[in-house]
Amino acid sequence: MATLLIIIGFILVIVGIIGCVAPAIPGPPLNYLAMMLMQYAKQGQAYTTRELVIWAIITIIVTVLDYFIPVFGAKKYGASKLGVWGSIIGLLIGLFFFPPFGMFLGALLGAMAGELLIGKKNMAAFKAGWGVFIGTMVGIGFKLAASIMMSIYFIKALF
């Protein structure tokens, strides 16, 4: 049973890291769930209660911030909702067609396309697109940092 939990946990670690860049997959919560499975598989000996509480708080904070940071970047640079959606769509297209760097360029170009569609001029569209891009990348960075650290804790608990 413990081996099965560890295998499921390892799958969650991988999907969790992927989820940091794929908008529909909650990356850090999946990594935290993997840690909980490891804790159960190791009969409560993998992590201290303090570590689990700290990682739970970090997971909640990073997940909540992921919703606010792109919006803050968009508002700061004058982006519209269409610019934000364009960024998300561009990120996904870039991720699938030109991984891994295509997601960065796709987010920027998608945000600019969204802004151009609502009638903004080139420089205003670029500025708004840049704000969405920066906000999105900062959110992804926070999620990746948390997920990678939880992944390291998970792997470390194996040994």
C-alpha positions, 0 to 999 in steps of 0.5 A: 500500500505504501508503495502505491501511495508513493507512486501516486505521490510521484505522479502528483509531483510531476503533474503539480510542476506542469500545473504551475504553467498550465492554468487549469491544473492547481500545481502547488496544491497537487505537490502538497497532496503528494507530500501528504501521501508520502506522510501517510505512506511513511506512517507519519515519519516523513515530515514534522507537523511544523513542516506540513503546516508551513507548506500548507500556508505557503501553498494557500498563499501562492495559490491565492496570489496566483489569482491577484498578481496577473490582475495587478500587473494588468491594472497597473499597465492598463490592460483589459479583460480581453488582454488577460484572456489573450495572455492565457490563451497565448501562454497555452498555445506557446507552451504546446507549440514552442515549449518551454520558451514559447509560453513567455512569448505567447503570453506577451503576444496573446495579451497584445492581440487582446488589447489590439482587438478592443482597439488600442493603438500599438504602443498602448497594446504593448504596454498593457500586454507587458503588464499582463505578461509580467504579472503572469510570469511572476505568478508562475515563478512563485508557483514553480518555486513552491512546487519545486521545493515541495518536490525536493521535500517529497524526493528527500523523504524517499531516502 
